[in-house]
Amino acid sequence: MARTFDAVIVGAGIVGASLAYHLAERGARVAVLEAAPAPATGATAKSAGGIRLQFSNPQNAALSAESLKLLKAFPETIGVDAGYRPRGYLFLHPASSWPAWSEAMRRLRALGYPVELLPLEKAREVVAFDSECLVGASFGPEDGVFDPPTVALAYLKAAREKGAELFTESPLLKAKKRVETWRIETPKETFEAPLWVNAAGAWSARVAERAGYRLPVEPYRRSVYLTAPAGARPGPLVVDAGSGVYFRPEGPRYLFGASHPDQPPGFFEGVDWEWFEEVALLMSQRFPWFSSLGLDLKSAWWGYYAETPDKNAVLGPVPGLSGAWVATGFSGHGAQHAPAVGRRLAGWMLEGQEGGLAAFSLSRFDKGARVFEAGIV
Ligand SMILES: Cc1cc2nc3c(=O)[nH]c(=O)nc-3n(C[C@H](O)[C@H](O)[C@H](O)COP(=O)(O)OP(=O)(O)OC[C@H]3O[C@@H](n4cnc5c(N)ncnc54)[C@H](O)[C@@H]3O)c2cc1C
């Protein structure tokens, strides 16, 4: 006998968890299917935990702003500290990217976002760097860090208190439309629901294939490296936009990384040590003090970005397959967008209000349209 629900969510990362909560809060009976033995073990557990309002695309900035509001209210609404700390984000830009970036940050300021443009001398008061090729900096004082796995688990707990059910070790094997409902098979049980959402992150193209549609989302390995304890104090996440390297304090250490521009797609396993050499070199060139720090190779980790062709999320209904929805493809900014995306997508699914998410629709790729974001890290 199939278990029937109003909505089935495939994937119990932060995106599926936020959506489960927001659907259950609106009274929907929700099942969350997770392939792994526990929730929040995919990219959600591998994130660097950054959240920033500094995006060049106003829709991305708005998703962060709404998420930030939801995370700040977490203790009252969900009963848990989301770990949000306003440490700031500092972007350092070379001449090639500065005109477009500074213009985008001016637009955000005009909309009331807390974003500042800093001359390099001022930026150097925040962190020491070699200014070769740099022309300007931007700083977001409310940008910072939070704790994505805690948020995902808290959303799931709150969703379950509202009647949602979580099924672990339950990978979607097949999804098939039967008149008005979808029939979703897992090795243990079969589920039926008029609505279901593919929130399987880096694995979402596989899930789509099992439901008979194509999703242009590919996994890309991304590694995060750590220094040995170095007496670091709380400070901002710093992005050297030209090279792509970023770092931030993590306790007394520094956490750092960069997206490998030539990384082929695929589920490559293990920390990327070849790329590590290059990242460490780029870090030392821009931040000369970094070369005197010891490294803690054992603490490094890796995870997978889920990337679309324009590196922005794909959200909304699957064209031609009524009742099938997607929420995936966030590259390196899905943890911070999950609270707002879950809330808005739940409204779209149940009340038909797209809530500004239509720009991220799957159909954009068939129409040759793209979402442009200059701030992909
Ligand atoms: C190294 C790294 C650093 C990052 N840093 C940041 C950051 O600073 N800020 C930020 O906002 N974002 C960051 N991200 C991105 C962020 O982690 C992701 O965008 C976000 O976690 C995506 O959440 P998700 O729920 O979509 O995916 P996931 O957390 O990956 O969840 C997807 C779930 O689907 C499950 N699944 C897979 N196949 C099936 C199936 N067949 N059936 C059922 N379940 C299935 C998986 O087991 C998994 O639990 C980073 C990512 C990485 C890898």
The ligand as an SDF file (V2000), in Angstrom:
LIG
                    3D

 53 58  0  0  0  0  0  0  0  0999 V2000
   32.7720   23.2000    0.2930 C   0  0  0  0  0  0  0  0  0  0  0  0
   31.4430   23.9230    0.2490 C   0  0  0  0  0  0  0  0  0  0  0  0
   31.3260   25.1970    0.8070 C   0  0  0  0  0  0  0  0  0  0  0  0
   30.0970   25.8780    0.7620 C   0  0  0  0  0  0  0  0  0  0  0  0
   29.9900   27.0870    1.3780 N   0  0  0  0  0  0  0  0  0  0  0  0
   28.7710   27.7180    1.3870 C   0  0  0  0  0  0  0  0  0  0  0  0
   28.6070   28.9420    2.0760 C   0  0  0  0  0  0  0  0  0  0  0  0
   29.5280   29.4720    2.6750 O   0  0  0  0  0  0  0  0  0  0  0  0
   27.3790   29.5160    2.0640 N   0  0  0  0  0  0  0  0  0  0  0  0
   26.3230   28.9550    1.3950 C   0  0  0  0  0  0  0  0  0  0  0  0
   25.2390   29.5230    1.3910 O   0  0  0  0  0  0  0  0  0  0  0  0
   26.4720   27.7970    0.7450 N   0  0  0  0  0  0  0  0  0  0  0  0
   27.6560   27.1680    0.7090 C   0  0  0  0  0  0  0  0  0  0  0  0
   27.8080   25.9930    0.0390 N   0  0  0  0  0  0  0  0  0  0  0  0
   26.6750   25.4820   -0.7340 C   0  0  0  0  0  0  0  0  0  0  0  0
   25.6560   24.8490    0.1670 C   0  0  0  0  0  0  0  0  0  0  0  0
   26.2950   23.9460    1.0450 O   0  0  0  0  0  0  0  0  0  0  0  0
   24.6180   24.1320   -0.6950 C   0  0  0  0  0  0  0  0  0  0  0  0
   24.1640   24.9930   -1.7270 O   0  0  0  0  0  0  0  0  0  0  0  0
   23.4340   23.7090    0.1430 C   0  0  0  0  0  0  0  0  0  0  0  0
   23.8480   22.9690    1.2660 O   0  0  0  0  0  0  0  0  0  0  0  0
   22.5040   22.8690   -0.7110 C   0  0  0  0  0  0  0  0  0  0  0  0
   21.5630   22.2630    0.1310 O   0  0  0  0  0  0  0  0  0  0  0  0
   20.6580   21.1220   -0.4700 P   0  0  0  0  0  0  0  0  0  0  0  0
   19.6600   20.7870    0.5710 O   0  0  0  0  0  0  0  0  0  0  0  0
   20.1690   21.5620   -1.8200 O   0  0  0  0  0  0  0  0  0  0  0  0
   21.6670   19.9350   -0.7930 O   0  0  0  0  0  0  0  0  0  0  0  0
   22.2870   18.7930    0.1610 P   0  0  0  0  0  0  0  0  0  0  0  0
   22.6130   19.2980    1.5010 O   0  0  0  0  0  0  0  0  0  0  0  0
   23.3810   18.1510   -0.6240 O   0  0  0  0  0  0  0  0  0  0  0  0
   21.0670   17.7870    0.3250 O   0  0  0  0  0  0  0  0  0  0  0  0
   20.6380   16.9680   -0.7370 C   0  0  0  0  0  0  0  0  0  0  0  0
   20.2220   15.6510   -0.1040 C   0  0  0  0  0  0  0  0  0  0  0  0
   19.6320   14.8160   -1.1110 O   0  0  0  0  0  0  0  0  0  0  0  0
   19.9310   13.4790   -0.7450 C   0  0  0  0  0  0  0  0  0  0  0  0
   19.7090   12.6030   -1.9130 N   0  0  0  0  0  0  0  0  0  0  0  0
   20.5060   12.3720   -2.9690 C   0  0  0  0  0  0  0  0  0  0  0  0
   19.9350   11.4920   -3.8240 N   0  0  0  0  0  0  0  0  0  0  0  0
   18.7390   11.1490   -3.2860 C   0  0  0  0  0  0  0  0  0  0  0  0
   17.6850   10.2680   -3.6700 C   0  0  0  0  0  0  0  0  0  0  0  0
   17.7410    9.5400   -4.8150 N   0  0  0  0  0  0  0  0  0  0  0  0
   16.5980   10.1390   -2.8710 N   0  0  0  0  0  0  0  0  0  0  0  0
   16.5320   10.8530   -1.6780 C   0  0  0  0  0  0  0  0  0  0  0  0
   17.5110   11.6930   -1.2620 N   0  0  0  0  0  0  0  0  0  0  0  0
   18.6000   11.8570   -2.0590 C   0  0  0  0  0  0  0  0  0  0  0  0
   21.3850   13.5640   -0.3250 C   0  0  0  0  0  0  0  0  0  0  0  0
   21.7650   12.4460    0.4580 O   0  0  0  0  0  0  0  0  0  0  0  0
   21.3990   14.8720    0.4580 C   0  0  0  0  0  0  0  0  0  0  0  0
   21.1900   14.6710    1.8440 O   0  0  0  0  0  0  0  0  0  0  0  0
   28.9970   25.2810    0.0950 C   0  0  0  0  0  0  0  0  0  0  0  0
   29.1180   24.0030   -0.4680 C   0  0  0  0  0  0  0  0  0  0  0  0
   30.3250   23.3300   -0.3960 C   0  0  0  0  0  0  0  0  0  0  0  0
   30.4200   21.9670   -1.0040 C   0  0  0  0  0  0  0  0  0  0  0  0
  1  2  1  0
  2  3  1  0
  2 52  2  0
  3  4  2  0
  4  5  1  0
  4 50  1  0
  5  6  2  0
  6  7  1  0
  6 13  1  0
  7  8  2  0
  7  9  1  0
  9 10  1  0
 10 11  2  0
 10 12  1  0
 12 13  2  0
 13 14  1  0
 14 15  1  0
 14 50  1  0
 15 16  1  0
 16 17  1  0
 16 18  1  0
 18 19  1  0
 18 20  1  0
 20 21  1  0
 20 22  1  0
 22 23  1  0
 23 24  1  0
 24 25  2  0
 24 26  1  0
 24 27  1  0
 27 28  1  0
 28 29  2  0
 28 30  1  0
 28 31  1  0
 31 32  1  0
 32 33  1  0
 33 34  1  0
 33 48  1  0
 34 35  1  0
 35 36  1  0
 35 46  1  0
 36 37  1  0
 36 45  1  0
 37 38  2  0
 38 39  1  0
 39 40  1  0
 39 45  2  0
 40 41  1  0
 40 42  2  0
 42 43  1  0
 43 44  2  0
 44 45  1  0
 46 47  1  0
 46 48  1  0
 48 49  1  0
 50 51  2  0
 51 52  1  0
 52 53  1  0
M  END
$$$$
